[in-house]
Structures are given as C-alpha cells and as structure tokens.
C-alpha cells in the first residue's frame, strides 16, 4: 500500500464521519452523501486488500455505476428539499 492509498482511505472516512455528524444539524440528505463516502472508503480498502484491481474492466463499470446512482439520488433529494423549503416562504 502506498502513502496515497492511506490518504484516500483517511479522506473518505473523515468525510463520511463529518457528513453523518452534521446531518442532524443541517439536512438529512447528508446521510446519503455519508453513505457514498462509506462506499468510497470500502471500495478503496477492498482494492488495496484484494489481489485484483477494482479499477479495471467490469469492476470499474460497477464502481462508476454506483457513483452515478448516488449522484442522481443526491441531486433529486437536494432539489426536492430545496423546492420544499422555498415553497413555505
């Protein structure tokens, strides 16, 4: 494992913890974002521990597909919360 791998693992873990912590104060949609960062942490950790490269071939397509699903879900929920918040003004 290289030093950059440790930095990425720490980054994803810290971002997930921060999102879960601030979700109670700011918005519950941060739980979705925190779950995405947990997924990123898990994928990078599995990539370092397994003998196969999870960023090649079909595994890369799965990784990108999950990332796109999280992105679409987060955008839809964000727009829903934003619209719901503005309608009360």
N, C-alpha and C positions, 0 to 999 in steps of 0.2 A: 504494500500500500504506500502510495506516495503522499507527500505532505498536502498536496492539493486535494486529495481524496478526503483527508481529515478535515480540511477547511470546509469542503462542501457538506460533509456529514454534520459538522457543527452548525453551519449556516442553516440547513434545513431543520435541524432540531430546535434551534433557537427561535426561528421564525414560527414554527408550529406552536411552541410554548407561548410565545408572545401573542399569537392570534387567539389561542384558547383563553389566555388571561384577559385580554382586552375585549373579548366577545361579550362578556357580561356587561361591560360598561358602554360599549359603542353600538354594536349591532350583532345579532345572532348569525348573520351571514358570514361572519368571520370564522365560525365553526367549519364551514365548507372550505374556506381558504386554509385553515389549520389542517384539515384532513388532507388537502392537496400537499401540503408541506410534509406531512407524515408519510404520504405515498412517495414523495421525492426522497426522503430520508431512507425509507425501506428499499427503494429501487437502487440507490447508490450503494447502500450497505450490501445488498444481495449481489450487486455487480462486483464488489470487492471480495466477497467471501466465496462466490461460486467460481468454478474453473472456466465457465463460459462468459463471453462478453454480452451483456444485456443491452448494448447499444449498437448491435449489428443485426441485420436481417429482420426476421419476423418479430423478434423481441423489441426492436426499435419501433416497429409499426404499432405494437401493443402499447409501448410507452407513450408514443405520440397520440394515439387514440384516447388513452385515459387522460392525458393532458388536455386535449381538445374538449373532452366531455366535462372536465372540471371547469374549464374556461367558459364554456357555453352556459353551464349551470350557474356559475357565479355571476355572469353578466345578466342572465334572466332574473335571478333573485335580486341583484343590485337595482336593476331598472324597476322591478316590482316594488321594492321598498322605497325607492326614490319617488315613484309615482304616488304611492300610498301616503307618503309623508307630505307631499306638495298639495294633495287634494284637500287636506284639512285647513290650509291657510286661507 
